[in-house]
Amino acid sequence: MPGIIERKQMNFSTELWQTAYLSLGSNLGRPKDNCLNAIERLERHAEVRIQAKSPFYLTEPVDYLEQEWFVNGALKIETRLTAHQLLVVTRSIQNELGRKTTSIRFGPRIIDIDIIFFGNQIISVPDLIVPHPRMHKRRFVLKPICDIDPNVVHPLLDETVRDLLEKLDPGKQRMVPA
């Protein structure tokens, strides 16, 4: 009978994998290398499997404009972590890569990793809001996710990322392949 119990436990843990989408960005130091280093650290985590990577883009800053353009991309992952545990992992990676807290909101950064979607969960706690609250207004988030899967549905807005991207003003938030 021990074999049956082990099999049930194995099947149970396999069912716990969740799909999540992450956005990465950097505009300090070597931005593309910073993003690649973050991806490498995520790949090494036992509870994270990267399913797809978008191309990287050079993107115009949004909100705080007096800074260098960013390198941005997105990942589709599977994880057995909870959303909050994934947040702890992404913050740890940001810290390892030298991210510092500044008083400039939306300002320059060595690396930024945001959880955009976590399955179809809707989470609103003080340190984590999913889906990301501004993602539907950000070309630098929507375009890379569209490159991975344009049919991902925003669970609050009930629209695909493709539809959300098409609604953005085409003259704003310039992007070019990195």
MDAnalysis code that builds the backbone (N, CA, C; Angstrom):
import MDAnalysis as mda
import numpy as np

u = mda.Universe.empty(534, n_residues=178, atom_resindex=np.repeat(np.arange(178), 3), trajectory=True)
u.add_TopologyAttr("name", ["N", "CA", "C"] * 178)
u.add_TopologyAttr("resid", np.arange(1, 179))
u.add_TopologyAttr("resname", ["MET", "PRO", "GLY", "ILE", "ILE", "GLU", "ARG", "LYS", "GLN", "MET", "ASN", "PHE", "SER", "THR", "GLU", "LEU", "TRP", "GLN", "THR", "ALA", "TYR", "LEU", "SER", "LEU", "GLY", "SER", "ASN", "LEU", "GLY", "ARG", "PRO", "LYS", "ASP", "ASN", "CYS", "LEU", "ASN", "ALA", "ILE", "GLU", "ARG", "LEU", "GLU", "ARG", "HIS", "ALA", "GLU", "VAL", "ARG", "ILE", "GLN", "ALA", "LYS", "SER", "PRO", "PHE", "TYR", "LEU", "THR", "GLU", "PRO", "VAL", "ASP", "TYR", "LEU", "GLU", "GLN", "GLU", "TRP", "PHE", "VAL", "ASN", "GLY", "ALA", "LEU", "LYS", "ILE", "GLU", "THR", "ARG", "LEU", "THR", "ALA", "HIS", "GLN", "LEU", "LEU", "VAL", "VAL", "THR", "ARG", "SER", "ILE", "GLN", "ASN", "GLU", "LEU", "GLY", "ARG", "LYS", "THR", "THR", "SER", "ILE", "ARG", "PHE", "GLY", "PRO", "ARG", "ILE", "ILE", "ASP", "ILE", "ASP", "ILE", "ILE", "PHE", "PHE", "GLY", "ASN", "GLN", "ILE", "ILE", "SER", "VAL", "PRO", "ASP", "LEU", "ILE", "VAL", "PRO", "HIS", "PRO", "ARG", "MET", "HIS", "LYS", "ARG", "ARG", "PHE", "VAL", "LEU", "LYS", "PRO", "ILE", "CYS", "ASP", "ILE", "ASP", "PRO", "ASN", "VAL", "VAL", "HIS", "PRO", "LEU", "LEU", "ASP", "GLU", "THR", "VAL", "ARG", "ASP", "LEU", "LEU", "GLU", "LYS", "LEU", "ASP", "PRO", "GLY", "LYS", "GLN", "ARG", "MET", "VAL", "PRO", "ALA"])
u.atoms.positions = np.array([
    [0.790, -1.217, 0.000],
    [0.000, 0.000, 0.000],
    [0.830, 1.277, 0.000],
    [2.094, 1.277, 0.484],
    [2.847, 2.527, 0.452],
    [2.958, 3.108, -0.955],
    [3.035, 2.273, -1.978],
    [3.115, 2.772, -3.350],
    [1.893, 3.590, -3.742],
    [0.716, 3.186, -3.286],
    [-0.510, 3.917, -3.597],
    [-0.492, 5.289, -2.932],
    [-0.071, 5.339, -1.686],
    [-0.012, 6.616, -0.978],
    [0.977, 7.544, -1.677],
    [2.152, 7.021, -2.031],
    [3.145, 7.847, -2.721],
    [2.580, 8.369, -4.037],
    [1.878, 7.521, -4.776],
    [1.316, 7.933, -6.055],
    [0.279, 9.032, -5.858],
    [-0.575, 8.878, -4.855],
    [-1.578, 9.904, -4.586],
    [-0.906, 11.218, -4.219],
    [0.130, 11.160, -3.379],
    [0.836, 12.388, -3.011],
    [1.464, 13.025, -4.238],
    [2.040, 12.221, -5.125],
    [2.667, 12.758, -6.325],
    [1.609, 13.419, -7.213],
    [0.477, 12.766, -7.410],
    [-0.575, 13.350, -8.223],
    [-1.098, 14.637, -7.604],
    [-1.211, 14.647, -6.296],
    [-1.704, 15.835, -5.613],
    [-0.767, 17.012, -5.850],
    [0.538, 16.810, -5.689],
    [1.471, 17.924, -5.856],
    [1.507, 18.391, -7.307],
    [1.342, 17.500, -8.273],
    [1.319, 17.900, -9.673],
    [0.140, 18.835, -9.948],
    [-0.987, 18.609, -9.289],
    [-2.162, 19.448, -9.490],
    [-1.998, 20.844, -8.906],
    [-0.990, 21.060, -8.079],
    [-0.812, 22.346, -7.429],
    [-0.107, 23.385, -8.297],
    [0.392, 23.002, -9.454],
    [1.088, 23.968, -10.304],
    [0.096, 25.003, -10.828],
    [0.449, 26.261, -10.674],
    [-0.359, 27.397, -11.152],
    [0.394, 28.099, -12.276],
    [-0.335, 28.630, -13.226],
    [0.273, 29.458, -14.260],
    [0.262, 30.905, -13.796],
    [1.375, 31.579, -13.992],
    [1.482, 32.995, -13.649],
    [2.234, 33.710, -14.769],
    [2.006, 35.007, -14.868],
    [2.711, 35.851, -15.831],
    [3.448, 36.923, -15.055],
    [4.720, 37.090, -15.388],
    [5.566, 38.077, -14.735],
    [6.044, 39.091, -15.767],
    [6.208, 40.318, -15.328],
    [6.788, 41.374, -16.146],
    [8.143, 41.736, -15.549],
    [9.149, 41.911, -16.414],
    [10.483, 42.293, -15.964],
    [10.879, 43.593, -16.629],
    [11.624, 44.423, -15.897],
    [12.112, 45.659, -16.475],
    [13.348, 46.156, -15.765],
    [14.178, 46.904, -16.511],
    [15.398, 47.478, -15.961],
    [15.820, 48.658, -16.827],
    [16.401, 49.687, -16.187],
    [16.993, 50.775, -16.971],
    [18.273, 51.318, -16.345],
    [18.893, 50.552, -15.468],
    [20.169, 50.940, -14.870],
    [21.222, 49.875, -15.176],
    [22.487, 50.307, -15.238],
    [23.566, 49.352, -15.488],
    [23.438, 48.764, -16.872],
    [23.392, 47.457, -16.922],
    [23.209, 46.722, -18.189],
    [21.813, 46.107, -18.157],
    [20.808, 46.863, -18.587],
    [19.407, 46.449, -18.383],
    [19.048, 45.067, -18.926],
    [19.496, 44.733, -20.124],
    [19.143, 43.415, -20.670],
    [19.786, 42.309, -19.831],
    [21.045, 42.508, -19.446],
    [21.716, 41.519, -18.590],
    [21.021, 41.396, -17.238],
    [20.545, 42.517, -16.699],
    [19.815, 42.465, -15.426],
    [18.576, 41.590, -15.552],
    [17.843, 41.751, -16.653],
    [16.642, 40.928, -16.875],
    [17.017, 39.457, -17.054],
    [18.073, 39.209, -17.825],
    [18.516, 37.821, -18.030],
    [18.971, 37.189, -16.713],
    [19.649, 37.954, -15.870],
    [20.069, 37.432, -14.557],
    [18.862, 37.100, -13.684],
    [17.839, 37.923, -13.738],
    [16.624, 37.643, -12.974],
    [15.966, 36.357, -13.481],
    [15.898, 36.201, -14.797],
    [15.309, 34.989, -15.380],
    [16.111, 33.759, -14.961],
    [17.426, 33.869, -15.004],
    [18.286, 32.751, -14.607],
    [18.020, 32.336, -13.159],
    [17.848, 33.300, -12.284],
    [17.567, 32.987, -10.879],
    [16.192, 32.328, -10.725],
    [15.223, 32.799, -11.474],
    [13.900, 32.152, -11.442],
    [13.993, 30.716, -11.953],
    [14.759, 30.509, -13.015],
    [14.908, 29.161, -13.585],
    [15.523, 28.187, -12.587],
    [16.366, 28.679, -11.695],
    [17.031, 27.817, -10.711],
    [16.135, 27.459, -9.537],
    [15.009, 28.129, -9.390],
    [14.122, 27.861, -8.258],
    [13.362, 26.558, -8.508],
    [13.390, 25.672, -7.526],
    [12.779, 24.341, -7.674],
    [11.275, 24.390, -7.895],
    [10.621, 25.430, -7.434],
    [9.159, 25.507, -7.524],
    [8.684, 26.419, -8.653],
    [9.572, 26.730, -9.575],
    [9.223, 27.590, -10.711],
    [9.708, 26.927, -11.990],
    [8.818, 26.834, -12.977],
    [9.188, 26.342, -14.305],
    [8.791, 27.403, -15.324],
    [9.756, 27.878, -16.068],
    [9.469, 28.884, -17.094],
    [8.918, 28.181, -18.318],
    [7.738, 28.603, -18.739],
    [7.060, 28.005, -19.880],
    [7.297, 28.784, -21.173],
    [7.425, 30.109, -21.060],
    [7.638, 30.936, -22.258],
    [8.269, 32.256, -21.848],
    [9.092, 32.788, -22.770],
    [9.748, 34.084, -22.580],
    [9.408, 34.955, -23.781],
    [9.066, 36.192, -23.514],
    [8.821, 37.132, -24.609],
    [10.157, 37.668, -25.106],
    [10.153, 38.296, -26.281],
    [11.335, 39.066, -26.670],
    [11.473, 40.262, -25.727],
    [12.656, 40.865, -25.721],
    [12.866, 42.086, -24.951],
    [12.586, 43.293, -25.833],
    [12.125, 44.369, -25.191],
    [11.843, 45.628, -25.870],
    [12.520, 46.769, -25.125],
    [12.950, 47.776, -25.878],
    [13.333, 49.060, -25.299],
    [12.052, 49.861, -25.223],
    [11.740, 50.374, -24.044],
    [10.450, 51.031, -23.852],
    [10.620, 52.401, -23.206],
    [9.810, 53.309, -23.694],
    [9.794, 54.667, -23.172],
    [9.279, 54.660, -21.728],
    [9.898, 55.450, -20.842],
    [9.385, 55.498, -19.470],
    [7.958, 56.051, -19.421],
    [7.228, 55.630, -18.407],
    [5.853, 56.069, -18.185],
    [5.801, 56.718, -16.798],
    [5.013, 57.746, -16.673],
    [4.792, 58.473, -15.421],
    [5.995, 59.345, -15.033],
    [7.122, 58.751, -14.676],
    [8.330, 59.531, -14.398],
    [9.195, 59.485, -15.655],
    [9.218, 60.584, -16.414],
    [9.799, 60.586, -17.756],
    [11.283, 60.926, -17.795],
    [11.825, 61.551, -16.770],
    [13.221, 62.010, -16.768],
    [14.172, 60.874, -16.394],
    [14.221, 59.850, -17.240],
    [15.099, 58.711, -17.012],
    [15.337, 57.991, -18.329],
    [16.286, 57.079, -18.324],
    [16.606, 56.283, -19.511],
    [15.435, 55.351, -19.849],
    [15.373, 54.959, -21.123],
    [14.395, 53.967, -21.530],
    [14.685, 52.650, -20.807],
    [13.649, 51.825, -20.692],
    [13.752, 50.530, -20.023],
    [13.934, 49.406, -21.038],
    [14.476, 48.304, -20.567],
    [14.372, 47.020, -21.257],
    [13.276, 46.276, -20.517],
    [12.258, 45.800, -21.257],
    [11.135, 45.076, -20.652],
    [10.880, 43.767, -21.381],
    [10.349, 42.819, -20.647],
    [9.939, 41.536, -21.195],
    [8.945, 40.890, -20.245],
    [8.492, 39.698, -20.619],
    [7.524, 38.978, -19.786],
    [7.840, 37.490, -19.799],
    [7.365, 36.822, -18.767],
    [7.505, 35.376, -18.634],
    [6.159, 34.756, -18.330],
    [5.964, 33.571, -18.870],
    [4.872, 32.705, -18.439],
    [5.537, 31.603, -17.642],
    [5.100, 31.430, -16.401],
    [5.696, 30.402, -15.550],
    [4.618, 29.484, -15.013],
    [5.069, 28.342, -14.540],
    [4.249, 27.478, -13.699],
    [4.962, 27.411, -12.364],
    [4.191, 27.432, -11.298],
    [4.792, 27.403, -9.963],
    [3.895, 26.671, -8.991],
    [4.546, 26.069, -8.004],
    [3.805, 25.468, -6.895],
    [3.776, 26.418, -5.703],
    [4.369, 27.589, -5.856],
    [4.330, 28.594, -4.807],
    [2.971, 29.276, -4.791],
    [2.583, 29.799, -3.648],
    [1.419, 30.678, -3.614],
    [1.835, 32.010, -4.226],
    [0.881, 32.860, -4.506],
    [1.208, 34.178, -5.054],
    [2.102, 34.955, -4.089],
    [1.807, 34.876, -2.804],
    [2.619, 35.605, -1.832],
    [4.026, 35.021, -1.740],
    [4.150, 33.703, -1.794],
    [5.480, 33.090, -1.791],
    [6.272, 33.503, -3.045],
    [5.588, 33.573, -4.184],
    [6.246, 34.025, -5.415],
    [6.704, 35.471, -5.266],
    [5.906, 36.307, -4.625],
    [6.304, 37.687, -4.367],
    [7.586, 37.732, -3.536],
    [7.672, 36.887, -2.518],
    [8.881, 36.829, -1.687],
    [10.086, 36.441, -2.543],
    [9.911, 35.469, -3.424],
    [10.999, 35.039, -4.308],
    [11.416, 36.174, -5.241],
    [10.454, 36.859, -5.865],
    [10.812, 37.928, -6.806],
    [11.489, 39.094, -6.079],
    [11.035, 39.409, -4.889],
    [11.687, 40.482, -4.115],
    [13.105, 40.088, -3.721],
    [13.288, 38.827, -3.380],
    [14.620, 38.345, -3.032],
    [15.564, 38.465, -4.232],
    [15.088, 38.104, -5.409],
    [15.902, 38.220, -6.623],
    [16.229, 39.689, -6.896],
    [15.249, 40.558, -6.753],
    [15.497, 41.985, -6.948],
    [16.584, 42.475, -5.987],
    [16.512, 42.056, -4.741],
    [17.519, 42.449, -3.749],
    [18.898, 41.895, -4.101],
    [18.954, 40.605, -4.522],
    [20.220, 39.990, -4.918],
    [20.882, 40.767, -6.055],
    [20.059, 41.282, -6.975],
    [20.589, 41.997, -8.129],
    [20.871, 43.466, -7.839],
    [20.618, 43.905, -6.600],
    [21.002, 45.242, -6.197],
    [19.926, 46.303, -6.237],
    [18.671, 45.898, -6.303],
    [17.600, 46.904, -6.308],
    [17.564, 47.624, -4.969],
    [17.479, 48.935, -5.055],
    [17.399, 49.780, -3.868],
    [16.057, 50.499, -3.863],
    [15.533, 50.734, -2.686],
    [14.303, 51.501, -2.549],
    [14.643, 52.982, -2.708],
    [13.878, 53.673, -3.550],
    [14.086, 55.109, -3.730],
    [12.777, 55.836, -3.474],
    [12.888, 57.145, -3.358],
    [11.690, 57.952, -3.128],
    [11.000, 58.328, -4.433],
    [11.604, 57.967, -5.573],
    [11.026, 58.320, -6.874],
    [10.121, 57.188, -7.350],
    [8.818, 57.413, -7.275],
    [7.857, 56.410, -7.743],
    [7.984, 56.266, -9.258],
    [8.065, 55.045, -9.741],
    [8.228, 54.717, -11.156],
    [9.580, 55.179, -11.706],
    [10.547, 55.394, -10.817],
    [11.854, 55.888, -11.220],
    [12.780, 54.784, -11.697],
    [14.046, 55.156, -11.926],
    [15.040, 54.200, -12.422],
    [15.197, 53.014, -11.473],
    [15.506, 51.865, -12.063],
    [15.696, 50.666, -11.239],
    [16.603, 49.673, -11.936],
    [17.352, 48.942, -11.123],
    [18.248, 47.919, -11.642],
    [17.434, 46.725, -12.149],
    [16.338, 46.413, -11.463],
    [15.446, 45.317, -11.891],
    [14.095, 45.504, -11.219],
    [13.068, 45.167, -11.949],
    [11.706, 45.177, -11.424],
    [11.040, 43.910, -11.926],
    [10.479, 43.136, -11.019],
    [9.746, 41.919, -11.385],
    [8.367, 42.039, -10.767],
    [7.350, 42.098, -11.614],
    [5.973, 42.212, -11.131],
    [5.171, 40.969, -11.483],
    [4.332, 40.550, -10.551],
    [3.372, 39.476, -10.825],
    [2.168, 40.142, -11.479],
    [1.906, 39.801, -12.722],
    [0.818, 40.413, -13.476],
    [-0.467, 39.603, -13.299],
    [-0.375, 38.316, -13.547],
    [-1.496, 37.387, -13.345],
    [-0.989, 36.204, -12.542],
    [-1.865, 35.637, -11.722],
    [-1.572, 34.403, -10.996],
    [-2.799, 33.525, -11.151],
    [-2.749, 32.629, -12.150],
    [-3.948, 31.881, -12.515],
    [-5.028, 32.888, -12.851],
    [-6.234, 32.632, -12.403],
    [-7.299, 33.630, -12.581],
    [-7.664, 34.247, -11.231],
    [-6.699, 34.187, -10.305],
    [-6.944, 34.694, -8.959],
    [-7.010, 36.220, -8.939],
    [-7.816, 36.712, -8.037],
    [-7.912, 38.142, -7.750],
    [-7.459, 38.293, -6.303],
    [-6.358, 39.018, -6.119],
    [-5.742, 39.159, -4.795],
    [-5.583, 40.642, -4.504],
    [-6.003, 41.060, -3.333],
    [-5.813, 42.448, -2.919],
    [-5.501, 42.478, -1.435],
    [-4.204, 42.469, -1.142],
    [-3.707, 42.588, 0.226],
    [-2.681, 43.721, 0.207],
    [-2.297, 44.238, 1.369],
    [-1.429, 45.422, 1.365],
    [-0.169, 45.327, 0.503],
    [0.478, 44.167, 0.439],
    [1.722, 44.096, -0.328],
    [1.594, 43.403, -1.684],
    [0.389, 43.030, -2.089],
    [0.229, 42.335, -3.366],
    [-1.170, 42.546, -3.929],
    [-1.218, 43.046, -5.153],
    [-2.480, 43.171, -5.881],
    [-2.307, 42.457, -7.219],
    [-3.163, 41.469, -7.451],
    [-3.153, 40.688, -8.689],
    [-4.589, 40.558, -9.155],
    [-4.858, 40.820, -10.432],
    [-3.954, 41.260, -11.473],
    [-3.328, 42.611, -11.122],
    [-2.150, 42.830, -11.684],
    [-1.434, 44.071, -11.417],
    [-2.355, 45.247, -11.738],
    [-2.483, 46.220, -10.828],
    [-3.502, 47.267, -10.976],
    [-3.327, 48.230, -12.155],
    [-2.124, 48.357, -12.709],
    [-1.920, 49.278, -13.840],
    [-1.571, 48.560, -15.133],
    [-1.557, 47.249, -15.116],
    [-1.088, 46.506, -16.286],
    [-1.893, 46.800, -17.548],
    [-3.167, 47.051, -17.418],
    [-4.013, 47.271, -18.593],
    [-3.755, 48.631, -19.244],
    [-2.942, 49.480, -18.593],
    [-2.584, 50.791, -19.132],
    [-1.140, 50.834, -19.621],
    [-0.449, 49.713, -19.568],
    [0.983, 49.673, -19.829],
    [1.311, 48.836, -21.064],
    [1.690, 49.502, -22.135],
    [2.090, 48.795, -23.361],
    [3.283, 47.872, -23.075],
    [4.226, 48.326, -22.216],
    [5.422, 47.539, -21.934],
    [5.117, 46.260, -21.162],
    [3.921, 46.140, -20.614],
    [3.468, 44.900, -19.978],
    [2.631, 44.089, -20.963],
    [1.682, 44.734, -21.613],
    [0.739, 44.030, -22.489],
    [1.403, 43.419, -23.726],
    [2.274, 44.175, -24.393],
    [2.879, 43.669, -25.632],
    [3.699, 42.406, -25.391],
    [4.610, 42.388, -24.396],
    [5.347, 41.133, -24.174],
    [4.449, 39.957, -23.790],
    [3.402, 40.199, -22.997],
    [2.492, 39.091, -22.669],
    [1.754, 38.632, -23.923],
    [1.369, 39.578, -24.779],
    [0.725, 39.205, -26.050],
    [1.636, 38.333, -26.905],
    [2.933, 38.608, -26.852],
    [3.883, 37.787, -27.616],
    [3.872, 36.340, -27.130],
    [3.587, 36.151, -25.854],
    [3.551, 34.806, -25.270],
    [2.174, 34.174, -25.479],
    [1.122, 34.900, -25.115],
    [-0.239, 34.372, -25.205],
    [-1.236, 35.531, -25.261],
    [-1.649, 35.951, -26.450],
    [-2.550, 37.095, -26.579],
    [-3.956, 36.845, -26.055],
    [-4.279, 35.596, -25.760],
    [-5.633, 35.263, -25.327],
    [-5.796, 35.139, -23.817],
    [-4.769, 35.507, -23.053],
    [-4.906, 35.517, -21.589],
    [-5.991, 36.527, -21.239],
    [-6.904, 36.117, -20.382],
    [-8.032, 36.980, -20.021],
    [-7.787, 37.615, -18.657],
    [-7.961, 38.931, -18.610],
    [-7.881, 39.673, -17.355],
    [-9.113, 39.301, -16.535],
    [-8.942, 38.707, -15.340],
    [-10.102, 38.195, -14.595],
    [-11.053, 39.266, -14.056],
    [-10.628, 40.500, -13.954],
    [-11.528, 41.569, -13.501],
    [-12.184, 42.290, -14.676],
    [-11.414, 42.537, -15.723],
    [-11.924, 43.290, -16.870],
    [-12.596, 42.392, -17.905],
    [-12.383, 41.080, -17.809],
    [-12.950, 40.093, -18.720],
    [-12.626, 40.418, -20.181],
    [-11.386, 40.823, -20.414],
    [-10.895, 41.095, -21.765],
    [-9.529, 40.442, -21.920],
    [-9.196, 40.070, -23.154],
    [-7.881, 39.485, -23.397],
    [-6.816, 40.571, -23.375],
    [-5.575, 40.150, -23.176],
    [-4.490, 41.132, -23.209],
    [-4.373, 41.752, -24.594],
    [-4.718, 41.003, -25.631],
    [-4.720, 41.555, -26.999],
    [-5.720, 42.703, -27.101],
    [-6.937, 42.501, -26.595],
    [-7.957, 43.562, -26.630],
    [-7.525, 44.777, -25.817],
    [-6.917, 44.545, -24.672],
    [-6.449, 45.655, -23.845],
    [-5.340, 46.432, -24.548],
    [-4.440, 45.722, -25.207],
    [-3.354, 46.374, -25.945],
    [-3.908, 47.219, -27.093],
    [-4.896, 46.700, -27.801],
    [-5.477, 47.432, -28.939],
    [-6.186, 48.709, -28.507],
    [-6.594, 48.795, -27.254],
    [-7.285, 49.984, -26.749],
    [-6.333, 51.138, -26.415],
    [-5.038, 50.843, -26.283],
    [-4.081, 51.885, -25.911],
    [-3.839, 52.840, -27.074],
    [-3.587, 54.091, -26.750],
    [-3.254, 55.107, -27.746],
    [-1.973, 54.687, -28.455],
    [-2.022, 54.473, -29.788],
    [-0.840, 53.980, -30.498],
    [0.329, 54.963, -30.505],
    [0.094, 56.228, -30.226],
    [1.155, 57.225, -30.238],
    [1.882, 57.371, -28.922],
    [1.454, 56.650, -27.907],
    [2.065, 56.775, -26.584],
    [2.780, 55.481, -26.198],
    [3.720, 55.626, -25.284],
    [4.478, 54.493, -24.757],
    [5.226, 53.750, -25.878],
    [6.129, 54.452, -26.501],
    [6.883, 53.885, -27.612],
    [7.705, 52.678, -27.172],
    [7.816, 51.707, -28.081],
    [8.576, 50.477, -27.854],
    [9.283, 50.090, -29.141],
    [10.498, 49.562, -29.002],
    [11.211, 49.004, -30.137],
    [11.885, 47.709, -29.670],
    [12.098, 46.760, -30.581],
    [12.801, 45.533, -30.174],
    [14.186, 45.860, -29.599],
    [14.558, 45.167, -28.539],
    [15.872, 45.404, -27.900],
    [16.950, 44.598, -28.597],
])
